[in-house]
Amino acid sequence: MTTVNRQITLAARPVGFPKASDFALVETPMPTQEAGQFLVRVVYLSVDPYMRGRMSDAPSYAAPVAIGGVMGGGTVGRVVSSQHADFQPGDFVEGMFGWQEYALSDGKMVRKVDPLAAPLETNLSVLGLTGLTAYFGLLDICDPKPDETVVVSGAAGAVGSIVGQIAKIKGCRVVGIAGSDMKVDYLTNELNFDAAFNYKTVTQYEDELKKLCPKGIDVYFDNVGGAITDAVFRRINPMARVSICGQISQYNLAKPEAGPRLLSILLMRQAKAHGFLVFQFAARYDEARAQLAEWVRSGKIKHREEFINGLPNAPRAFLHMLAGGNLGKQLVKISEP
Amino acid sequence: MTTVNRQITLAARPVGFPKASDFALVETPMPTQEAGQFLVRVVYLSVDPYMRGRMSDAPSYAAPVAIGGVMGGGTVGRVVSSQHADFQPGDFVEGMFGWQEYALSDGKMVRKVDPLAAPLETNLSVLGLTGLTAYFGLLDICDPKPDETVVVSGAAGAVGSIVGQIAKIKGCRVVGIAGSDMKVDYLTNELNFDAAFNYKTVTQYEDELKKLCPKGIDVYFDNVGGAITDAVFRRINPMARVSICGQISQYNLAKPEAGPRLLSILLMRQAKAHGFLVFQFAARYDEARAQLAEWVRSGKIKHREEFINGLPNAPRAFLHMLAGGNLGKQLVKISEP
């Protein structure tokens, strides 16, 4: 076995949209396992919009990655060796092992996964935090009812594509907003969204929403913020619920932008906007995962993963995802299962 | 009895802050009562910030007052004559009889009030929609817990002053924001707020909030919006709840102002902002009114009403309130009880 562990570290705090040079590929000695620990070889790494926040030292809900520190991230891996009673060599595990080829763990916040129950990579997509985010952010925050109109921004992304399909399962009219004609086609033809539009070619968002949501908008699942969200707010119905999952349009601005004041709309429409992180629902992950797995098995939820190979390409995969290049879940394949 | 009914009508849609000339005092014939109706002589008229919205034809939750139409408003009055089985001459009633000396009613949305149970005017303040707004907007929207920090803007106004006192009853640390040193004194010395500041003399709102709310802000009851609210948002804690009751800073702008984007803060803090109108809680008014009356009787809630006499002075009372000139509830006394 190799004695070297390769890692991607944060080389510089990005200004605006991150660059490849904000990351560094480093080689460190393989960590030494102690009693109560096990060593994991990382197989898949998830790259997600929230990671942009961790690269910044602006105040947020979690501490930033230190300069020179290993980038954090959700992964699936395989136990190589173990001095931990609950984990055996060969076990597949899901945990926050970060942007590296190997990681030590004490087993805390690590979940064993069954590679026969579902494809391994789905533990980072529809059956992982991505799917759980969609599940709780839509169902718990917004409580969508049959025949209500649900709008999803970032609709072809990992979370958005699942949100829309859950809303369809709940009997809603579902309208997606995405950044390419190919994505719009995917949403309406593959995932059975009722309608979708490309925000890069449509110029009058509010007019488009008026056309596609003739009965107004009851639920808005927001991944993007900015001008798209401003337009959606102007079309929400009385008693609307807005789930704020992400604000990706704002993450790469060199300085914060101003926008219309949206609280007046919440007041006039008796509506709520609720920011959430999936972690607040941790006690109910099993319930949600079982339901998601059932929907996947029965074909009610389709999912899609895109892979880029090799740890050195993780920054490229991240930047590709951040620019909206992916359809569904963007993963990095670090090693063979 | 007089054969003339005096009314205040909307003469012009205001641009920016309303002027006296936006209103007109008109004389009309006393309305003719028919079967199933009764005639009310208005005693007290409530003037409230929401009325500014009705003067505008911008989209809102309620239709605007027509040019030439009588200004709407909550009132207490006395039945003069009746052909309605449930209402007798001499009865005191609360209803939306508007800015006029007399009104016909069919009894719908009218509540009989007992002038011996509580001072008549309190049916428009602490025991009226004002108190109910404070009660539901704080307790139902924000669910404040003991030792949490509650910030109230527009704190010396009719709703804000009750909100703060209910929060004190619930064991919270309560910080008020108001527009004069006299109001700040009233809040801290009369109403037992833990702290308050004058937003017209304090220039660094966020620093002041940091000082007065050392453990951050768990609940924000917002009557004003704008720069004050921007500062409060920057100090909210994880899982904070924001009740959006009013946005008075925005009502008189000739054109909407831009502001910092607040949804990112809701996301980072896993917080919610919820706009509401008291009417959505109509099924529970009796429960709330009984509780408010008990708090008033036991001295836990103090309330204060200011009166301006005579229907012709109703516009002046409204403009005075809109400019923040009042402490507690601003009423117009239209006639003797």
Chai-1 contact restraints between the chains, C-beta under 6 A:
chainA,res_idxA,chainB,res_idxB,connection_type,confidence,min_distance_angstrom,max_distance_angstrom,comment,restraint_id
A,S60,B,M268,contact,1.0,0.0,6.0,A-B,restraint_1
A,Y61,B,M268,contact,1.0,0.0,6.0,A-B,restraint_2
A,G225,B,L263,contact,1.0,0.0,6.0,A-B,restraint_3
A,I244,B,L263,contact,1.0,0.0,6.0,A-B,restraint_4
A,I244,B,L266,contact,1.0,0.0,6.0,A-B,restraint_5
A,I244,B,L267,contact,1.0,0.0,6.0,A-B,restraint_6
A,Q247,B,L263,contact,1.0,0.0,6.0,A-B,restraint_7
A,Q247,B,S264,contact,1.0,0.0,6.0,A-B,restraint_8
A,Q247,B,L267,contact,1.0,0.0,6.0,A-B,restraint_9
A,Q250,B,S264,contact,1.0,0.0,6.0,A-B,restraint_10
A,A258,B,A258,contact,1.0,0.0,6.0,A-B,restraint_11
A,G259,B,R261,contact,1.0,0.0,6.0,A-B,restraint_12
A,R261,B,G259,contact,1.0,0.0,6.0,A-B,restraint_13
A,L263,B,G225,contact,1.0,0.0,6.0,A-B,restraint_14
A,L263,B,I244,contact,1.0,0.0,6.0,A-B,restraint_15
A,S264,B,Q247,contact,1.0,0.0,6.0,A-B,restraint_16
A,S264,B,Q250,contact,1.0,0.0,6.0,A-B,restraint_17
A,L266,B,I244,contact,1.0,0.0,6.0,A-B,restraint_18
A,L266,B,A273,contact,1.0,0.0,6.0,A-B,restraint_19
A,L266,B,G275,contact,1.0,0.0,6.0,A-B,restraint_20
A,L267,B,I244,contact,1.0,0.0,6.0,A-B,restraint_21
A,L267,B,Q247,contact,1.0,0.0,6.0,A-B,restraint_22
A,L267,B,G275,contact,1.0,0.0,6.0,A-B,restraint_23
A,M268,B,S60,contact,1.0,0.0,6.0,A-B,restraint_24
A,M268,B,Y61,contact,1.0,0.0,6.0,A-B,restraint_25
A,Q270,B,G275,contact,1.0,0.0,6.0,A-B,restraint_26
A,Q270,B,F276,contact,1.0,0.0,6.0,A-B,restraint_27
A,Q270,B,L277,contact,1.0,0.0,6.0,A-B,restraint_28
A,A271,B,G275,contact,1.0,0.0,6.0,A-B,restraint_29
A,K272,B,K272,contact,1.0,0.0,6.0,A-B,restraint_30
A,K272,B,H274,contact,1.0,0.0,6.0,A-B,restraint_31
A,A273,B,L266,contact,1.0,0.0,6.0,A-B,restraint_32
A,A273,B,A273,contact,1.0,0.0,6.0,A-B,restraint_33
A,H274,B,K272,contact,1.0,0.0,6.0,A-B,restraint_34
A,G275,B,L266,contact,1.0,0.0,6.0,A-B,restraint_35
A,G275,B,L267,contact,1.0,0.0,6.0,A-B,restraint_36
A,G275,B,Q270,contact,1.0,0.0,6.0,A-B,restraint_37
A,G275,B,A271,contact,1.0,0.0,6.0,A-B,restraint_38
A,F276,B,Q270,contact,1.0,0.0,6.0,A-B,restraint_39
A,L277,B,Q270,contact,1.0,0.0,6.0,A-B,restraint_40
